[in-house]
């Protein structure tokens, strides 16, 4: 819904306290000098705040709708009702912003973390794989020939060593045989 200048001017006196509560830096006299002209009020608020004209138009429309919905049938709006209205509006906006921000952070931060963490993990795995291949090739070049030479030079000793290691492993895995039934 867009706020028509005619409707705004008609309720300007009732909206003035709400506008002043929303933007406390505004001066009552200068706001009154606008005479309820919607464009003049928007320009004045834009000059005094860092908000855009479009956002001010939206804010004034919301304030107008809230004021109209909560307007008592009598001619005057009680100041306590305006304060309550402002507090309710502030609480609703704060809760809405907090929820939207939490949803945004959950969606985008998790996506960004996956975009950062997964490639880093993949690079680390590739690096580890490359290092393992390098170590294996070094073992094949350096250690394997010397082990082959020792096995060829002393076959009986190596055979007994292998049998002893096999016997010990069998004892560790199978036990001593006493516990078997």
Wavefront OBJ file of the C-alpha trace (Angstrom):
o trace
v 0.000 0.000 0.000
v 1.278 3.443 -0.877
v 0.478 6.344 1.362
v -1.423 9.079 -0.418
v -0.518 12.689 0.382
v -4.172 13.456 1.093
v -4.528 10.699 3.718
v -1.209 11.648 5.278
v -2.173 15.317 5.548
v -5.538 14.335 7.087
v -3.851 12.386 9.930
v -0.670 14.455 10.161
v -1.530 15.925 13.575
v -2.019 12.429 14.994
v 1.114 11.094 13.289
v 3.397 13.912 14.478
v 4.052 12.428 17.970
v 4.754 9.025 16.427
v 7.112 10.529 13.840
v 8.952 12.439 16.566
v 9.320 9.272 18.610
v 10.619 7.369 15.594
v 13.103 10.110 14.707
v 13.889 12.021 17.912
v 16.436 14.280 16.151
v 13.599 16.071 14.333
v 12.386 19.430 15.608
v 8.675 19.847 16.312
v 8.495 23.341 14.790
v 10.209 22.368 11.546
v 8.021 19.295 11.211
v 4.927 21.435 11.820
v 6.078 23.907 9.140
v 5.714 21.164 6.525
v 1.953 21.464 7.031
v 1.509 17.735 6.572
v 2.862 17.771 3.030
v 4.104 14.197 2.554
v 6.978 15.111 0.216
v 8.129 17.922 2.508
v 8.095 15.584 5.535
v 10.047 12.935 3.622
v 12.612 15.510 2.485
v 12.971 16.903 6.027
v 13.475 13.422 7.553
v 15.954 12.488 4.795
v 17.956 15.663 5.498
v 18.088 14.908 9.228
v 18.809 11.167 9.008
v 20.891 8.833 6.901
v 17.879 7.028 5.487
v 16.809 6.993 1.870
v 13.617 8.625 0.705
v 12.200 5.228 -0.266
v 12.850 3.776 3.184
v 11.348 6.848 4.854
v 8.255 6.512 2.635
v 7.927 2.858 3.727
v 8.426 3.749 7.395
v 5.812 6.510 7.228
v 3.383 4.122 5.513
v 3.897 1.565 8.289
v 3.477 4.204 10.987
v 0.327 5.454 9.256
v -1.154 1.942 9.070
v -0.337 1.190 12.691
v -1.715 4.506 13.856
v -4.878 4.032 11.797
v -5.416 0.464 13.078
v -4.892 1.470 16.701
v -6.714 4.762 16.470
v -9.453 5.022 19.083
v -12.870 6.146 18.005
v -12.400 9.356 19.937
v -10.747 12.336 18.314
v -7.482 12.221 20.280
v -4.815 9.523 20.564
v -3.672 9.043 24.125
v 0.106 9.513 24.578
v 0.421 6.241 26.510
v -1.075 4.389 23.551
v 1.501 5.952 21.230
v 4.341 4.886 23.527
v 2.909 1.366 23.736
v 2.497 1.285 19.973
v 6.087 2.405 19.467
v 7.393 -0.182 21.938
v 5.395 -2.961 20.278
v 6.617 -1.889 16.855
v 10.236 -1.724 18.050
v 10.008 -5.179 19.697
v 8.400 -6.715 16.619
v 11.007 -5.222 14.301
v 13.883 -6.273 16.595
v 12.597 -9.863 16.794
v 12.042 -10.015 13.053
v 15.517 -8.663 12.287
v 17.147 -11.028 14.783
v 15.361 -14.068 13.299
v 16.148 -13.053 9.724
v 19.791 -12.431 10.592
v 20.121 -15.805 12.320
v 18.560 -17.578 9.331
v 20.855 -15.698 6.943
v 23.957 -16.512 8.978
v 23.044 -20.177 9.301
v 22.436 -20.536 5.571
v 25.318 -18.457 4.218
v 28.034 -19.045 6.795
v 27.640 -22.832 6.610
v 27.795 -22.674 2.809
v 30.884 -20.457 2.973
v 32.575 -22.706 5.525
v 31.933 -25.740 3.340
v 33.318 -23.789 0.400
v 36.464 -23.004 2.392
v 36.949 -26.146 4.489
v 36.245 -28.850 1.892
v 38.810 -27.622 -0.661
v 41.369 -27.211 2.147
v 40.772 -30.782 3.326
v 41.038 -32.077 -0.229
v 44.331 -30.221 -0.749
v 45.682 -31.623 2.531
v 44.691 -35.177 1.537
v 46.359 -34.741 -1.849
v 49.517 -33.486 -0.134
v 49.534 -36.434 2.290
v 49.012 -38.876 -0.562
v 51.917 -37.346 -2.491
v 54.195 -37.558 0.560
v 53.221 -41.199 1.189
v 54.079 -42.082 -2.428
v 57.421 -40.285 -2.077
v 58.265 -42.187 1.130
v 57.297 -45.507 -0.452
v 59.547 -44.854 -3.439
v 62.430 -43.913 -1.090
v 61.936 -47.162 0.868
v 61.998 -49.136 -2.385
v 65.228 -47.392 -3.461
v 67.150 -47.342 -0.182
v 65.918 -49.932 2.321
v 64.707 -52.776 0.114
v 68.063 -53.460 -1.639
v 69.937 -53.626 1.686
v 67.343 -56.038 3.146
v 67.591 -58.245 0.045
v 71.377 -58.341 0.397
v 71.165 -59.379 4.070
v 68.662 -62.142 3.243
v 70.908 -63.491 0.452
v 74.071 -63.376 2.567
v 72.684 -65.056 5.730
v 69.648 -67.191 4.791
v 69.728 -69.543 7.805
v 69.784 -66.749 10.354
v 66.958 -64.924 8.605
v 64.877 -68.108 8.366
v 65.223 -68.695 12.106
v 64.327 -65.048 12.782
v 61.201 -65.321 10.653
v 60.177 -68.584 12.388
v 60.723 -67.006 15.829
v 58.640 -63.951 14.961
v 55.892 -66.194 13.586
v 55.915 -68.322 16.755
v 55.656 -65.235 18.998
v 52.816 -63.801 16.926
v 51.005 -67.121 17.125
v 51.313 -67.100 20.912
v 50.021 -63.559 21.153
v 47.065 -64.157 18.880
v 46.126 -67.709 19.884
v 47.270 -67.800 23.476
v 49.302 -70.619 25.059
v 46.701 -73.292 24.402
v 45.784 -73.869 28.015
v 42.605 -71.839 27.840
v 41.260 -73.721 24.825
v 38.702 -76.457 25.279
l 1 2 3 4 5 6 7 8 9 10 11 12 13 14 15 16 17 18 19 20 21 22 23 24 25 26 27 28 29 30 31 32 33 34 35 36 37 38 39 40 41 42 43 44 45 46 47 48 49 50 51 52 53 54 55 56 57 58 59 60 61 62 63 64 65 66 67 68 69 70 71 72 73 74 75 76 77 78 79 80 81 82 83 84 85 86 87 88 89 90 91 92 93 94 95 96 97 98 99 100 101 102 103 104 105 106 107 108 109 110 111 112 113 114 115 116 117 118 119 120 121 122 123 124 125 126 127 128 129 130 131 132 133 134 135 136 137 138 139 140 141 142 143 144 145 146 147 148 149 150 151 152 153 154 155 156 157 158 159 160 161 162 163 164 165 166 167 168 169 170 171 172 173 174 175 176 177 178 179 180 181
